[in-house]
Amino acid sequence: MTGGEPTAVRPARGARRWVTAPLVPALVLAVGVLATAGYGHVLTWAVIGALTGYTLSGSV
């Protein structure tokens, strides 16, 4: 250490601050839930079919 002045912390830019805000992931998740709400029965059977295939393939 040379004992000089500490470097100043630069403020985050507007876009970076918006992307890293805690509200953004919650909004993305909420939009995803609403988009898939109408396809719940299809997604349920898809997951059950995938798990059944995984089990029957001997991977378990």
Protein Blocks (a to p, Z undefined) as FASTA:
>chain_A
ZZiacdddddddfklmmmmpmklmmmmmmmmmmmmmmmmmmmmmmmmmmmmmmmmnopZZ
